[in-house]
Amino acid sequence: MNEIQARTDVLICGAGPAGLSLSIELARRKVAFLLIDKAAGPFQGSRGKGIQPRTHEIFEDLGVLDRIMAAGGLPPTLRTYREDDSFDEATREPIAANPAEPYPFPLVVAQFRTEAVLRERLAELGHHPRYEHELVDFGQSSSAITATINGPDGIINVSAAYLVGADGGSSAVRHALDIGFPGEALGVRAVVADVRLDGLGRDAWHRWPNGIGVCPLPGTDLFQIQGMLKPDTEVDPSPAGLTALLTAASGRTGITVTSVSWASVYSMSARVADRYRVGRVLLAGDAAHVHPPTGGQGLNTSIQDAYNLGWKLTAVLAGAPDRLLDTYEQERRPIAAEMITMAIRLLLAPAAGVPQRGREVHQLDLAYRDSTLSLNPPESLNAAGSVTGGRRPGDRAPDAPLLGAAGQPTRLFTLLRGPHWTLLGYQVHPDITARTGLHIHTVGPDGDLIDNNNHLQQTYGLTPGDQVLIRPDGYLAALLPAAHADLLPAYLNEVGLTPDREAARQPQPAP
């Protein structure tokens, strides 16, 4: 592994899902960074195993979705036992995909497998986490971060433009900044363990009346034991201790835990950091928010933090106004609070049954409508407060099937894949000077794209002359009718997409 450089653009502390995702985002944008973690090596457990549909879309963009799909599987049939050991089964029928939502179903993937796929992708881009490297001190000025790192070969001093604390719920970065972490201890103790066991089939997710469940982890020979504990219950996380826990939960003597690869007994809490940014230091993932496990939101929210932050750091490093980074907290902190509220509600659902989890856990409807990055001319709003078609700036950009002008099928998500912004002109050629980082397409009979089945037009509610600007993280920045197209140049300048000087010198075609 190469020697650590004394100067970098971004220092990332914590090589979990948030840190790895942010590293991939920066690596594919050619930003210099250093990813460190004080642990001796990669995490080997499955604290978070649910991958929600919105995260599938992110993984497609990052180039890892097929590998994630291969590493896990669909949630198994839920088998809920009664006291007499009879049971009900709820088969989780796969939700049908549609043109706007190609991945409407959640996956079960062991966290250590998700992280392994992300590390593999990061290696393809030429980077690796630095384990056994602990951030022991840092300071900041108006122009830089200075950090002291304790590594296997001693102390290393690093200067960076920004520091991102993605170092978990007990974040040393957050503590050093004295950022409040308000919330509540939920008064619930729980156990989670990845084990090998005999006596249960892998055809179902087993759940007993006392709340203890056992889920097979697809793609492995492991099961995950997970559940809430009574206040006076002590759990020995050894094979014998977890066997005793399952015997008591199931009333059976034939379930035997043969080995334990990882286990944790913990108290649930729900907290959101008071601030996500202090100067040149930002928080992401569990360092910024911790969730109860119900609803499978924590890992997904952390990955989406990184997806939001990566392109903004890159833009500011390239010269965009510093205030662009303020939109990270503005957009992501309310999302974390919303997801935590939902997780608590699911946790407190009637214990006699399994909490109902519908579309709300899929994260496809999360939006940044109130963000200062959402360009929404007042004239485009009707009395109900929405644009034609129901889409508004700040919403997730739906997918749509299209044809290229040469007749080959493609998808909007295929065009969005990569670190760039995308501007679509619907039956109009956008009058925008070429800008690095902006891909411009025209949809229509004379354009490079054809909306042959009108999916794009219907999903976005478009009329001829409309323009759609989509952010690098797949959210709508603007939906502009022709009368407001003049708002685009100033907006693009504000987010760092300035005109290419060479392109600006070229003579423009006559109208």
C-alpha positions in Angstrom: 0.0 0.0 0.0 1.3 3.4 -0.9 2.7 5.8 1.8 0.2 8.3 3.1 0.5 11.7 1.6 0.9 14.7 3.9 -1.7 16.7 1.9 -5.1 15.6 0.6 -8.4 17.2 -0.2 -10.7 15.1 2.0 -9.9 13.1 5.1 -12.6 10.5 5.9 -12.7 9.0 9.3 -14.6 5.7 9.4 -14.6 2.9 6.7 -18.2 1.7 7.2 -21.0 2.1 4.6 -21.0 5.9 4.7 -17.2 6.2 4.5 -16.9 3.7 1.8 -19.7 5.2 -0.3 -18.3 8.7 0.1 -14.9 7.4 -0.9 -16.3 5.9 -4.1 -18.1 9.1 -4.9 -14.8 11.1 -4.5 -12.7 8.5 -6.3 -14.9 8.5 -9.4 -14.6 12.3 -9.4 -10.8 12.2 -9.2 -10.7 14.0 -5.8 -7.8 13.2 -3.5 -8.8 11.7 -0.2 -7.7 9.5 2.6 -10.0 6.9 4.2 -8.9 5.8 7.7 -10.4 3.5 10.3 -9.0 2.7 13.8 -10.3 -0.9 13.6 -7.8 -3.7 12.8 -9.7 -4.7 9.7 -13.1 -4.7 8.0 -16.3 -5.1 10.1 -17.4 -8.7 10.1 -21.0 -8.4 11.3 -24.4 -7.6 10.0 -25.7 -4.8 12.1 -27.7 -3.6 9.0 -28.9 -6.1 6.5 -31.8 -4.4 4.6 -31.1 -2.6 1.3 -34.0 -0.4 0.4 -35.1 0.4 -3.2 -33.7 4.0 -3.3 -30.3 2.6 -2.3 -30.5 0.1 -5.2 -30.7 3.1 -7.5 -27.6 4.6 -5.9 -25.8 1.3 -6.1 -26.6 1.2 -9.8 -25.0 4.6 -10.3 -22.0 3.5 -8.2 -21.5 0.4 -10.4 -22.1 -2.2 -7.7 -25.8 -3.1 -8.0 -25.4 -6.5 -9.7 -22.8 -7.5 -7.2 -25.0 -6.4 -4.3 -27.9 -8.4 -5.8 -25.6 -11.5 -6.1 -24.4 -11.0 -2.5 -27.9 -11.2 -1.0 -31.5 -12.0 -1.9 -35.1 -11.1 -1.4 -36.5 -11.2 2.2 -37.7 -14.7 2.9 -41.2 -15.7 3.9 -42.0 -14.4 7.4 -43.0 -17.3 9.7 -44.6 -16.0 12.9 -45.0 -18.7 15.6 -47.7 -18.9 18.3 -47.2 -20.2 21.8 -48.2 -23.7 20.7 -45.6 -23.7 17.9 -48.2 -23.4 15.2 -47.5 -20.5 12.9 -48.7 -18.1 10.3 -46.7 -17.3 7.1 -46.6 -14.1 5.2 -45.0 -14.5 1.9 -43.4 -11.4 0.7 -44.5 -11.2 -2.9 -42.0 -9.3 -5.0 -43.4 -5.9 -6.0 -43.6 -5.5 -9.8 -41.2 -3.0 -11.3 -42.5 -0.2 -13.4 -40.8 2.2 -15.8 -40.4 4.9 -13.2 -39.2 2.5 -10.4 -37.1 -0.3 -11.7 -36.2 -1.6 -8.2 -39.3 -1.5 -6.0 -38.3 -4.3 -3.7 -35.9 -4.5 -0.7 -33.0 -6.9 -0.4 -31.5 -8.8 2.5 -27.7 -8.5 2.3 -25.3 -9.2 5.2 -23.6 -5.9 6.1 -20.1 -7.4 5.8 -20.9 -8.5 2.3 -22.3 -5.0 1.3 -19.1 -3.5 2.7 -16.9 -6.0 0.8 -18.6 -5.1 -2.5 -18.0 -1.4 -1.8 -14.3 -2.0 -0.9 -14.0 -4.0 -4.2 -15.4 -1.1 -6.2 -13.2 1.3 -4.4 -10.1 -0.9 -5.2 -11.1 -0.8 -8.9 -10.9 3.0 -8.6 -7.4 2.7 -7.2 -8.1 3.3 -3.4 -8.2 1.3 -0.2 -9.2 2.0 3.4 -6.3 2.4 5.9 -7.1 0.2 8.9 -5.3 0.6 12.2 -5.1 4.4 11.6 -6.8 6.4 14.3 -7.6 10.1 14.3 -6.2 11.3 17.6 -6.4 15.0 17.1 -7.4 17.7 14.6 -7.8 21.4 14.3 -9.1 23.7 11.6 -8.4 27.2 10.2 -10.2 29.1 7.6 -8.2 27.3 4.9 -7.4 23.8 6.1 -7.8 20.9 8.5 -4.7 19.7 10.3 -5.0 16.1 11.6 -2.8 13.8 13.7 -3.2 10.1 12.9 -1.8 7.3 14.9 -0.9 4.4 12.5 1.0 1.1 12.7 4.3 3.0 12.0 3.7 5.9 14.4 2.3 9.4 14.2 1.3 10.9 10.8 0.4 14.5 10.3 -2.0 15.2 7.5 -3.4 18.5 6.1 -6.7 18.4 4.3 -9.3 20.8 2.9 -12.1 19.0 4.7 -12.6 16.3 7.3 -15.7 14.0 7.3 -16.5 12.1 10.5 -18.2 8.8 9.4 -16.9 7.1 12.6 -20.1 5.7 14.1 -22.5 6.5 16.9 -19.7 7.2 19.4 -18.0 9.4 16.8 -14.7 10.9 18.1 -15.1 13.7 15.5 -18.5 14.7 16.8 -17.3 14.6 20.4 -14.2 16.7 19.6 -16.4 19.4 18.1 -18.8 19.2 21.1 -21.8 18.8 18.8 -24.9 17.9 20.7 -26.5 14.5 20.0 -30.0 14.9 21.3 -32.6 12.2 21.3 -33.6 9.5 23.7 -32.6 6.1 25.0 -35.6 4.1 24.1 -35.5 1.8 27.1 -35.2 -1.3 24.9 -32.3 -3.7 25.1 -31.7 -5.9 22.1 -29.5 -8.6 20.8 -28.1 -9.1 17.3 -25.8 -12.0 16.3 -24.5 -13.7 13.2 -24.4 -17.4 13.8 -24.3 -20.9 12.3 -27.0 -23.1 13.7 -28.8 -26.5 13.3 -32.5 -27.1 13.7 -34.1 -24.4 11.6 -34.7 -24.2 7.8 -33.4 -21.5 5.6 -36.7 -21.2 3.9 -38.2 -18.7 6.3 -37.5 -15.8 8.6 -38.6 -17.3 12.0 -40.1 -15.1 14.7 -41.5 -16.1 18.1 -44.0 -14.3 20.4 -41.4 -12.8 22.6 -39.9 -10.9 19.7 -36.8 -13.0 19.0 -36.3 -13.7 15.4 -33.9 -15.7 13.2 -33.3 -14.7 9.6 -31.2 -16.6 7.1 -28.6 -14.3 5.6 -28.7 -15.0 1.8 -25.4 -15.7 0.1 -23.9 -17.1 3.3 -24.3 -20.1 5.6 -25.2 -17.8 8.5 -28.4 -16.8 10.3 -29.0 -13.6 12.1 -30.5 -13.7 15.6 -32.2 -10.4 16.3 -34.8 -9.2 18.9 -35.7 -7.2 21.9 -34.9 -8.5 25.4 -36.9 -8.2 28.6 -35.3 -5.8 31.0 -34.1 -8.5 33.3 -32.8 -10.8 30.6 -29.0 -11.4 30.5 -27.6 -12.8 27.3 -24.4 -14.7 27.0 -23.3 -14.2 23.4 -21.5 -17.6 23.2 -22.9 -20.5 21.2 -24.2 -22.0 24.4 -25.7 -18.8 25.6 -27.5 -18.0 22.3 -28.7 -21.6 22.1 -30.3 -21.1 25.5 -31.9 -17.8 24.2 -33.5 -19.6 21.2 -34.6 -22.5 23.4 -36.4 -20.1 25.7 -37.9 -18.2 22.7 -39.1 -21.2 20.7 -39.9 -23.7 23.4 -37.9 -26.2 21.4 -34.8 -28.1 22.3 -33.6 -28.9 18.8 -32.1 -25.5 17.8 -28.4 -25.4 18.4 -26.0 -22.6 17.7 -22.8 -24.1 16.6 -20.7 -21.0 16.1 -20.9 -17.2 16.5 -19.1 -14.9 14.0 -20.3 -11.7 15.6 -22.7 -10.6 18.4 -23.8 -7.5 20.2 -26.1 -6.9 23.1 -27.1 -3.2 23.1 -29.6 -0.6 24.3 -31.6 1.1 21.5 -31.5 4.8 21.1 -32.6 7.4 18.6 -30.5 10.5 18.1 -29.7 13.2 15.5 -26.7 15.5 15.8 -27.5 19.2 16.4 -25.2 20.1 13.5 -23.8 18.2 10.5 -21.2 20.9 9.7 -18.7 23.0 11.7 -16.5 24.9 9.3 -14.5 22.4 7.4 -15.7 19.4 9.3 -18.8 17.4 8.4 -20.6 14.4 9.9 -22.1 11.5 8.0 -23.8 8.2 8.8 -24.1 7.0 12.3 -21.9 9.8 13.5 -24.8 12.1 12.6 -27.8 9.9 13.4 -28.5 6.6 15.2 -31.7 4.6 14.6 -33.5 1.7 16.1 -33.3 -1.2 13.7 -37.0 -1.4 12.8 -37.7 -0.6 9.2 -34.1 -1.1 8.1 -33.3 2.7 7.7 -30.0 3.3 9.3 -27.5 1.9 6.8 -29.6 3.2 3.9 -29.7 6.7 5.3 -26.0 6.6 5.9 -25.2 5.7 2.3 -27.5 8.4 1.1 -25.7 10.9 3.3 -22.5 10.1 1.4 -24.3 10.2 -2.0 -25.5 13.7 -1.2 -22.2 15.0 0.2 -19.8 13.6 -2.4 -20.8 15.8 -5.3 -21.0 18.9 -3.1 -17.5 18.5 -1.7 -16.2 18.0 -5.2 -18.0 21.1 -6.5 -16.7 23.3 -3.7 -13.2 22.0 -4.1 -13.4 22.9 -7.8 -14.5 26.5 -7.0 -18.3 26.4 -6.3 -19.5 28.7 -3.5 -18.8 27.3 -0.1 -22.5 27.7 0.9 -23.2 24.7 -1.4 -22.0 22.6 1.5 -24.5 24.1 3.9 -27.3 22.4 1.8 -25.9 19.0 3.0 -27.2 19.6 6.5 -30.2 21.4 5.2 -31.3 18.4 3.1 -30.1 15.4 5.1 -30.8 16.3 8.7 -34.6 16.4 8.3 -34.5 13.1 6.4 -32.7 11.4 9.3 -35.2 12.9 11.8 -38.1 11.6 9.6 -36.6 8.1 9.3 -36.0 7.9 13.1 -39.6 8.9 13.8 -40.8 6.1 11.5 -38.5 3.6 13.0 -39.7 4.4 16.5 -43.3 4.1 15.4 -42.6 0.6 13.9 -40.7 -0.4 17.1 -43.7 0.5 19.2 -46.2 -1.3 17.0 -48.3 -3.9 18.8 -46.0 -6.7 20.0 -48.5 -9.3 19.1 -47.9 -8.9 15.4 -45.3 -7.9 12.9 -45.2 -4.2 12.2 -46.6 -3.4 8.8 -44.0 -1.9 6.5 -45.1 -0.4 3.3 -43.8 2.0 0.8 -42.6 4.4 3.4 -39.6 2.3 4.3 -38.4 2.2 0.6 -37.1 5.8 0.7 -38.3 6.4 -2.9 -40.5 9.3 -1.8 -38.0 11.2 0.2 -37.5 14.7 -1.2 -35.6 18.0 -0.8 -38.5 20.3 -1.8 -37.6 22.9 0.7 -33.9 23.0 -0.2 -32.4 26.2 -1.5 -31.1 24.0 -4.3 -34.6 23.4 -5.6 -35.3 26.0 -8.3 -39.0 26.4 -8.4 -40.5 29.5 -10.1 -43.7 30.6 -8.3 -45.5 30.8 -11.6 -45.1 27.1 -12.2 -47.1 26.2 -9.1 -50.8 25.6 -9.3 -53.2 26.3 -6.4 -52.5 22.9 -4.9 -48.8 23.8 -4.7 -47.4 21.3 -7.3 -46.4 21.4 -10.9 -48.2 19.6 -13.6 -47.6 15.9 -13.3 -47.1 16.1 -9.6 -43.3 16.4 -9.8 -41.5 19.2 -8.0 -37.8 20.3 -7.7 -36.3 18.4 -4.8 -38.2 15.1 -5.7 -36.4 12.0 -6.7 -36.0 11.8 -10.5 -38.0 8.8 -11.8 -36.6 6.5 -14.4 -38.1 6.2 -17.9 -37.4 4.0 -21.0 -36.2 5.9 -24.0 -34.8 5.3 -27.5 -31.6 6.8 -28.8 -31.8 8.5 -32.1 -30.1 5.5 -33.7 -33.0 3.3 -32.5 -31.3 1.5 -29.6 -33.2 1.3 -26.3 -31.9 3.0 -23.2 -33.1 4.4 -19.9 -33.0 7.7 -18.2 -31.0 6.1 -15.4 -28.4 5.0 -17.9 -28.0 8.6 -19.0 -27.8 9.7 -15.4 -25.1 7.2 -14.4 -21.9 9.0 -13.5 -20.9 12.1 -11.5 -22.4 14.6 -13.9 -25.5 16.8 -13.9 -28.1 16.2 -16.7 -30.2 18.7 -18.6 -33.1 17.4 -20.7 -34.9 19.6 -23.2 -38.4 18.3 -24.1 -38.9 19.0 -27.8 -36.5 21.9 -27.4 -32.7 22.3 -27.8 -31.5 23.8 -24.5 -29.8 27.2 -25.1 -26.9 26.6 -22.7 -23.2 27.0 -23.4 -21.3 23.8 -22.9 -20.2 23.3 -19.3 -17.9 20.6 -17.8 -19.9 18.3 -15.7 -23.2 18.9 -17.5 -24.7 16.5 -20.0 -27.3 18.0 -22.3 -29.9 16.0 -24.2 -32.8 16.9 -26.4 -35.9 14.6 -26.3 -38.1 14.7 -29.4 -38.2 13.9 -33.1 -35.1 16.0 -33.9 -33.3 15.2 -30.7 -30.8 12.5 -29.6 -33.5 10.8 -27.5 -37.0 9.7 -28.4 -39.7 9.2 -25.8 -41.4 6.6 -27.9 -43.9 5.4 -25.4 -44.4 8.8 -23.7 -43.2 7.5 -20.3 -40.9 10.5 -19.7 -43.6 13.0 -20.8 -46.3 11.4 -18.6 -44.1 10.8 -15.5 -42.7 14.3 -15.5 -45.8 16.1 -16.8 -43.9 17.7 -19.6 -45.1 20.0 -22.4 -43.0 21.1 -25.4 -40.3 23.6 -24.4 -39.9 22.3 -20.8 -36.5 21.7 -19.5 -35.6 19.3 -16.7 -32.3 19.6 -14.7 -31.3 16.6 -12.7 -28.6 16.7 -9.9 -25.7 14.2 -9.8 -27.5 12.4 -6.9 -30.6 11.8 -9.0 -32.9 14.5 -7.6 -34.7 17.2 -9.6 -33.0 20.6 -9.4 -35.4 22.3 -11.8 -38.5 21.8 -14.0 -38.7 24.9 -16.1 -41.2 25.9 -18.8 -39.8 27.7 -21.7 -40.7 31.1 -20.2 -38.3 30.5 -17.3 -35.4 28.9 -19.2 -33.4 32.1 -18.5 -33.1 31.1 -14.8 -30.8 28.2 -15.7 -27.5 30.0 -16.4 -27.3 31.7 -13.0 -28.3 28.6 -11.2 -25.7 26.5 -12.9 -23.0 29.1 -12.0 -24.1 28.9 -8.4 -23.5 25.1 -8.2 -20.1 25.3 -9.9 -21.1 24.6 -13.5 -19.5 27.5 -15.2 -19.2 27.8 -19.0 -16.2 26.2 -20.6 -14.0 29.0 -21.8 -13.1 27.3 -25.1 -16.7 26.5 -25.8 -17.7 30.1 -25.0 -15.3 31.3 -27.7 -16.8 29.3 -30.4 -19.3 31.1 -32.7 -22.9 30.2 -31.8 -25.3 29.1 -34.5 -27.9 31.6 -35.7 -31.3 31.1 -34.1 
